[in-house]
Each structure stands twice: as structure tokens, then as C-alpha cells.
Amino acid sequence: GRLEADHPGALPSHALCLTFTNKAAEELARRVREATAGLGLPEGEEATVLTYHAFAAQTLDDYGLRMGLEPGQRLLSEAQKWQVVVSLLEGRQFEHLEVRTLRNVVGDALALSDECANHLVEPEVVRTASLEFADRVEIRKAEDRTARTSALQRAELAEVVAAYRERKRELGVIDYGDQIALAHRLVQEHPEVVEEFRARFPVVLLD
């Protein structure tokens, strides 16, 4: 088509392809290899195909020292994330969260932590917004009371998320959500990293 005719073209090594899952990355890499197999390109002339999290992790390994992060920062496993949050709940008093259902509280806190990281929102912002919403709700029916209680619980969960972030900093560890948020902060604070990527990858395919 017209776009293909106007584009000067690029070698596979100049293309960065990002997708969401390992399976999708494997499939995309296979399709790119098959599409370029008959072009007689030199050995090793391949596109870079990664998941978003893997790309973020690689970026932090390569450039993280510029923001004080050591290469190969230890990544928490799911079990370790649970252990850290459980330790934060010991002896902690809540007014609205039902801590007797510990599994739900830990799971909800970790889910909110990931949501904050993926949307680049600080937990303190979530806490403030939740409290403001709870203050605005007029209790006229049962649904209103439920909405208000949920907002107050979310505010307390946000406090747990903030404590979880602080504990990770103390331990010198990160989780998958941190990879995205830290990589985003890195390129915001260091535009020279962006320029290096633009020079290296003039073509970017985002799934």
C-alpha cells in the first residue's frame, strides 16, 4: 500500500517489537523470522521481540545506575510478595478492612499495588481520592452504604500499598509492577536514554 511505498524500509535489527505475554512474544518472533527468511540477511540479523515487562527489566539493567538502581535488582516472586505484605499486616489495626480474611486483604493489596504501578499512580493519590469519595456519598440506600464502605476499605488498602513500597525500598527489591513504573521514570528523567533507543530502533511495533 501507500505506507509501504513511502517508507524507506528497515533491517530487522532496527525493529523493536513489544507484546504482553511470553507466548505472544515467541509467536511474534517466529512470524518475523518466517517473514524475513527469504531475504538473504546476515546471520544474527533479527528483530528484538520482548514482553513489556522484559523490555522494562532490560532497560533498568542497562541504564538503572543513572537513577541509583543496581543492575539485576532482585525481583520478588509471588510467594515473597505475599510474605512481605503479610509481615506488614502483623499488629496493624484497621477500621474498615476485615483482616480476619487475611488472604483477601493481601491479594487485594497486591492487586492495587500492581494497578498503581501500571497506571503510574501513587498509592497516596488513591487514598486521598477514596476518602474524598467516601465523604461525598449520601447514604440513601444500602448500595450507597456499600459504596462508602468500599471506598474506605480502598483507602486503607492504599496505606498498605504505600507501606509495601517503602518496605521494598528498604529491602532493595522490586516486583513486576515496579519494572514498568521505574522504567517509565527512568526515561522521563533521562531523555538521553530515549534518544539512544530512537537511534537504535527507528521502527517500533506495539501489540
C-alpha positions in Angstrom: 0.0 0.0 0.0 0.9 3.7 0.1 2.6 3.4 3.5 4.8 0.6 2.3 5.8 2.6 -0.8 6.6 5.7 1.2 8.6 4.0 3.9 12.4 3.6 3.2 12.4 0.2 5.0 14.5 -1.0 7.9 16.5 -4.0 8.8 15.0 -6.4 11.4 17.7 -5.4 13.9 16.3 -1.9 13.7 12.8 -3.1 14.9 11.6 -3.3 18.5 8.5 -5.5 18.9 6.7 -5.4 22.3 3.8 -7.6 23.4 2.2 -8.7 26.6 2.9 -12.4 27.2 5.9 -14.8 26.7 3.7 -16.9 24.4 2.8 -13.9 22.3 6.5 -12.8 22.1 7.5 -16.3 20.9 4.8 -16.3 18.3 5.7 -12.8 17.1 9.4 -13.7 16.9 8.6 -16.8 14.8 6.4 -14.8 12.4 9.1 -12.1 12.0 11.7 -14.8 11.3 9.5 -16.5 8.7 8.7 -13.2 7.0 12.4 -12.3 6.6 13.7 -15.8 6.0 13.9 -15.5 2.2 15.7 -12.1 2.2 19.2 -13.5 2.5 20.0 -11.3 5.5 23.3 -11.8 7.5 23.3 -14.3 10.4 22.0 -12.7 13.6 20.1 -10.0 11.7 16.9 -10.3 13.9 14.3 -8.1 15.4 14.2 -7.5 19.2 11.0 -9.1 20.4 10.2 -8.8 24.1 7.3 -8.6 26.5 6.7 -5.1 28.0 7.9 -6.3 31.4 11.1 -7.9 29.9 11.8 -4.7 28.0 11.4 -2.7 31.2 13.7 -5.1 33.1 16.3 -4.9 30.3 16.1 -1.1 30.3 16.6 -1.0 34.1 19.6 -3.4 33.8 21.2 -1.3 31.1 20.5 2.2 32.4 19.3 1.8 36.0 22.6 3.1 37.5 21.6 6.5 36.2 18.8 6.6 38.8 20.7 4.7 41.5 19.4 1.2 40.7 21.9 -1.7 40.7 21.8 -4.0 37.7 20.0 -7.2 38.3 17.9 -5.8 41.1 16.3 -8.7 42.9 12.8 -9.4 41.7 10.3 -10.7 44.3 8.5 -13.9 43.5 4.7 -14.1 44.1 5.3 -16.0 47.4 7.8 -13.4 48.5 5.4 -10.6 47.7 2.8 -12.3 49.9 5.3 -12.7 52.7 6.3 -9.0 52.7 2.6 -7.9 52.8 1.7 -10.4 55.5 4.6 -9.1 57.6 3.2 -5.5 57.2 -0.2 -6.6 58.5 1.1 -8.1 61.7 -0.3 -5.9 64.6 -1.7 -3.4 62.2 -5.2 -2.1 63.1 -7.8 -1.3 60.5 -11.2 0.3 60.9 -12.8 -0.9 57.7 -10.8 -3.8 56.3 -11.7 -7.3 57.6 -8.2 -8.6 58.5 -9.6 -11.9 59.6 -9.8 -12.7 55.9 -6.1 -12.2 55.6 -5.8 -13.9 52.2 -8.3 -11.4 50.7 -6.6 -8.4 52.2 -3.1 -9.5 51.0 -4.4 -10.3 47.5 -6.4 -7.0 47.2 -3.4 -5.0 48.4 -1.1 -6.7 45.8 -3.6 -6.2 43.1 -4.0 -2.5 44.0 -0.2 -2.2 44.1 0.1 -3.5 40.5 -2.8 -1.2 39.4 -1.0 1.8 40.8 2.3 0.8 39.1 0.7 0.0 35.8 -1.2 3.3 35.7 1.7 5.3 37.3 -0.5 6.5 40.2 0.9 6.9 43.7 -1.0 5.0 46.4 -1.3 8.2 48.4 -3.3 9.7 45.5 -5.7 6.6 45.6 -6.1 7.0 49.4 -6.9 10.7 49.1 -9.4 10.2 46.2 -11.1 7.3 48.1 -11.5 9.3 51.3 -12.9 12.3 49.3 -15.4 9.9 47.5 -16.5 8.4 50.8 -17.1 11.9 52.2 -19.3 12.8 49.2 -21.5 9.8 49.3 -25.0 10.5 50.6 -26.4 7.4 52.4 -29.9 7.0 50.9 -30.0 3.3 50.3 -28.0 0.1 51.0 -25.9 0.5 47.8 -24.7 3.9 49.0 -23.5 2.4 52.3 -21.7 -0.4 50.4 -20.0 2.1 48.1 -18.9 4.2 51.0 -17.5 1.2 52.9 -15.7 0.0 49.7 -14.1 3.4 49.3 -12.9 3.5 53.0 -11.5 0.0 52.6 -9.7 1.0 49.4 -8.2 4.0 51.3 -6.8 1.5 53.9 -5.6 -0.8 51.2 -3.7 2.2 49.7 -2.0 2.7 53.0 -0.8 -1.0 52.9 0.4 -0.4 49.3 2.4 2.6 50.4 3.9 0.6 53.3 4.7 -2.2 50.9 6.5 0.2 48.6 8.6 1.6 51.5 9.5 -2.0 52.7 10.6 -2.9 49.1 12.9 0.2 49.1 14.3 -0.9 52.5 15.0 -4.4 51.2 16.4 -3.3 47.9 13.9 -5.4 45.9 11.3 -4.8 43.2 8.3 -6.6 41.7 6.9 -6.8 38.2 4.9 -3.7 38.6 7.9 -1.7 39.7 9.7 -2.7 36.4 7.2 -0.7 34.4 7.0 2.3 36.8 10.7 2.6 37.3 11.5 2.2 33.5 8.9 5.0 32.9 10.6 7.2 35.5 14.0 6.5 34.0 13.1 7.6 30.5 11.3 10.7 31.9 14.3 11.8 33.9 17.0 10.8 31.3 15.9 11.9 27.8 19.3 10.8 26.5 18.1 7.2 27.1 15.1 7.9 24.8 17.4 9.3 22.1 19.6 6.1 22.3 16.5 3.9 21.8 15.2 6.1 19.0 18.6 5.7 17.2 18.7 2.0 17.8 15.1 1.2 17.0 13.7 3.5 14.3 10.8 1.0 13.9 8.6 0.0 16.9 5.7 -2.4 16.8 3.5 -2.3 19.9 0.9 -5.1 20.5 
